[in-house]
Amino acid sequence: MHEKSKFDVAIVGGGLAGISAAIELLDQGLKIVIIDRDSEENFGGLAIQSLGGMTLINTPIQRLNKIQDSPEIALRDWHACAHFSDHDHWPRQWAELYVNRSVDDIYHWLKPRGIRFFPIPHWVERGELGDGNSVPRYHIVWGTGRHLTLTLINELKSHLNSRNITYLFDYKVESLLTNGKSVCGLQGFHEKTGEAFEVDAAIVLVASGGINGDIDRVKKEWDKTWGTAPEHILNGAHRYADGTLQDAVKLIDGKVTHLHQMWNYAAGIHHPAPSLPKEGLSLIPPKSALWLDATGKRFGPLPLVTGFDTHNICKRISMDPYGYSWQVMNWKIALKEIAVSGAESNTAFRDRKIIQLARDIFLGNRALLEYLVAECEDVVTANSLEELVENMNGLNSSSQTVGKGSIELEKIKRSIHDYDAQIDRGREFHNDDQLRRIAQVRHWRGDRSRTCKFAKILDKKSMPLVAFREFIVSRKSMGGIQTDLQSRVLSNSGEPIPGLYAAGEAAGFGGGGINGLKSLEGTFISNCILNARMAVRSITSQPLTP
Ligand SMILES: Cc1cc2nc3c(=O)[nH]c(=O)nc-3n(C[C@H](O)[C@H](O)[C@H](O)COP(=O)(O)OP(=O)(O)OC[C@H]3O[C@@H](n4cnc5c(N)ncnc54)[C@H](O)[C@@H]3O)c2cc1C
């Protein structure tokens, strides 16, 4: 585009935040452009890959499940996780807005669009000491984030005012144009031809995602209180989530905060068919597996068990001298409990196949397990512990750069025998925190069917043994561009920058870090919608200056 084009609103980023804003802007008859560095076939950003889990508070689905929830309980839980500082005025404000508006502004926005949720909310992030979700409130979109995003894209394309929207795919935005203190457009270049372009717009909405797709940057921003970042981090974010727009906003005095706060996962394995360097799949780790360090010693004294405190698991593994871990289980455990986050591997959910889903839940997802064992470089199996250790160490020596350290037979034997002995003693004598947690998890029907009932690892009837080598996988930026409750970008002195808005992961999902230190989980795609809607309300409440 040689010539400057004039729009009411230019949206940088065609992910969920950008798409949600675009729908509402078209509703108001505004002339808009979506500019995305990615190609048209990838329209939708990360949400299309997502599982579609949303933390929603006091929904009809919760009430049907007799779950008593309220904005007050949710806000208390939020604060227990977030650990906001006294300076976190806007993140606090956004958190409060979220717990009060999640039903009206997200759930009821999606419902008329045909978006349905799985009828039993999941109970994630319970907190190691109860400092997490007090009740189940993780609602998974029936059809995953893929169905959600494609539904919204479809709405955009068939909108009555669709003539008012222009799409610029393969265009990378590099900087913002200003007129005095106001933002009046943006510029960049075509990703493939290198040709420069400029867009004039009364408003620019930055919805370009986070920084976690750039592993060097992830390491640079790493929380210093955790020491240095692990050497080998897998990439589970967007290839273009590199913070270009966060930097552009900073250049014009916009405030960017909390970039060291991230929502990563600890059970990353190498994607068998990567589409970007070091692409990782994020396992939803089996609760009945033993989580071991690089030498075969069980993490302790408090064992690592998923579903309670993702942040703390990442922290403990990152601060371990080896920076990666192993999970050891048997075939029966793996079959019942192994899952991978996202739309790609949850085909029954994604394709809305109820019979396949029921079979996966009750008989296990055999196709997924067999695929991982056959194709993933981080999985080994064996029929004895000795053979397993040999295979685990064989894996490490064949990939020296990623798996330093070696499993010691005596250590792993001790870890497994101690655990199995507890189970042998009988339920009345369980005095292991993992077993206590499994018992608690199994009380909730959303988890019972996916969690084994106190399964020994060395159970001869459940062979072979299976070990997963797991790395930190980079996922979401919890910090970002600071915004007020109208999603207006704030300057370093706290004033809104005229003409500039931000939404979604670029804005730390609201306020430059709505989640604070830890998320209640499922607070990302939902906030993309909320942030975008607040931006549009603000944009359309005032006359646009040419
Ligand atoms: C496998 C997986 C599972 C997930 N599951 C969940 C879940 O269950 N629940 C949940 O809440 N969250 C989940 N997430 C996270 C969630 O999907 C993202 O945080 C969210 O979709 C981010 O949306 P966004 O619109 O802010 O940014 P993105 O989706 O990252 O979109 C940003 C867009 O901006 C474009 N862009 C970037 N830089 C530029 C530039 N310089 N110029 C032009 N364009 C640019 C990119 O190409 C991209 O299309 C998951 C993520 C993954 C990967």
The ligand as an ORCA input file, in Angstrom:
! r2SCAN-3c Opt
* xyz 0 1
  C      -2.456    -24.214     22.927
  C      -3.046    -23.039     23.659
  C      -4.092    -23.247     24.539
  C      -4.666    -22.152     25.200
  N      -5.764    -22.379     25.997
  C      -6.351    -21.331     26.614
  C      -7.523    -21.534     27.384
  O      -8.068    -22.636     27.474
  N      -8.050    -20.454     28.034
  C      -7.496    -19.200     27.947
  O      -8.018    -18.274     28.583
  N      -6.400    -18.992     27.188
  C      -5.823    -20.010     26.505
  N      -4.730    -19.788     25.717
  C      -4.204    -18.413     25.591
  C      -5.048    -17.564     24.633
  O      -5.338    -18.316     23.471
  C      -4.307    -16.274     24.239
  O      -3.816    -15.620     25.380
  C      -5.260    -15.328     23.517
  O      -5.889    -15.988     22.441
  C      -4.508    -14.089     23.008
  O      -5.337    -13.376     22.130
  P      -4.893    -11.959     21.559
  O      -5.946    -11.562     20.599
  O      -4.596    -11.027     22.672
  O      -3.494    -12.211     20.834
  P      -3.058    -13.267     19.698
  O      -3.990    -14.394     19.592
  O      -1.617    -13.561     19.975
  O      -3.180    -12.436     18.345
  C      -2.303    -11.394     18.076
  C      -2.225    -11.216     16.572
  O      -1.376    -10.087     16.331
  C      -0.527    -10.360     15.245
  N       0.687     -9.553     15.393
  C       1.677     -9.680     16.311
  N       2.604     -8.740     16.122
  C       2.215     -7.999     15.073
  C       2.779     -6.885     14.391
  N       3.924     -6.338     14.751
  N       2.089     -6.362     13.310
  C       0.908     -6.914     12.905
  N       0.353     -7.978     13.525
  C       0.980     -8.514     14.597
  C      -0.257    -11.845     15.318
  O       0.078    -12.347     14.028
  C      -1.586    -12.392     15.852
  O      -2.439    -12.828     14.817
  C      -4.141    -20.847     25.029
  C      -3.067    -20.642     24.162
  C      -2.529    -21.722     23.464
  C      -1.408    -21.481     22.502
*
